[in-house]
Amino acid sequence: MDLCPLHKRKIEIICIDCKERICSNCALFGPHKPHDIRMEQDVLDEINIRKECLMEMFQIDEQTAAEKPDLSMVESIGSQFKLKQSDLRSMLAQKFKEARNKLNT
């Protein structure tokens, strides 16, 4: 257990402004009175919550990066699609030509 060197009281508060651990007397009556102060456990809980959020964001980022297809693969699929599209148009044009010929005879 850490004790305040000035007041010999348990240090369980954090002065956010000064980034120091202090006792309740320092917080209420000392130089930290006008500062943003919080209970040490509350600060630790907030740090843990932020750490968990950052870890989740990091995992999502890694997962997203792993799921992104390779650019060369996307280009290859695009080329295959264009070839298939061209083949289908030619085949469709040929079928229409055959149908017209049958109707004209």
N, C-alpha and C positions, 0 to 999 in steps of 0.2 A: 504494500500500500504506500503510495507516494503522498508525502505531506508538503504543504506549502511552506517555503522557507520563512515567509513573513508571519503567517498566522498559525502555523503548526496544525492546520486542518487538512482533512482529506481532499486531495485534488480529484474532482469529478466533473469539472466544467471546462468547456473549451471556449476561448475567446476567438471567434471567427476572424475578427479584424486583425488581431495580432498573431493568430495561429499559435496560441499558447494554451497549455493546460493550466487551469487556475482553480482556486478554492472558492467557496461561496462568498467569503468575506471580500476577496479581491473583486468578485463580480458585483456585489451589492454596495460596497463602501470604498473600494480602491480605485485605481486608475482605469479599470476596465468597466466601470459603472455605465458610461454612455455607449459602450460597444455592443455589437451583436454577439450574444453569448448563448451557448446551448449545452445541454447535458451531454457528457462524453458518450454515453450509450446511444443517444439519439444520433449523434454524428457518426458513430460506428455503424449504426443501422442504415443510415442514409448512404454511407460509403459502400456497404454491402449491396444495397439495392442498385446503386449506380453500376457497380461492378457486374452484377448479374445482367443488367440491361446491356452493357457494353459487350459482354460475352455472347448474349443472344444476337446482338447486331453483327458481331464478328462471325458467328456461325452462319447467319443468314447470308452475309456477304460471301463467305467461302462457298456455301451451297450454290448461290447464284452464279458465282464464277465457274464452278464445276459444271453447271448445267448449260452454260453458254456454248453453243456449237462453234466449232472451228470455222473460221471464215472461208477457208478453201473448201470445206464440206458444203457450206451454204452455196457457194458459187457452183460447185459440181451439181448439186441438186437443182439449182436454177437452170443450168445448161441442159440437164436431162429433161426438165419440164418443158423447155422451149422446143427441144427435139420431138418430144412426144406430142406437143401441141401441133407442130408442123405436120407430123405424120397423120394425126387425126384429121386435120383440115384437108389434106390431100385425099385421104381415104373417103371422107364425107363428100368431097367434090366429085370423086369417081363414082360413088354410089348414086348421087343425084344425076350425073351424066347418063349412067346406065338406066335409071328410072325414066328419064326423059326420052331416051331412045326407044324403050319399050312402049311408052305412051304414044309416040309418033308413028309406030309401025302398025 
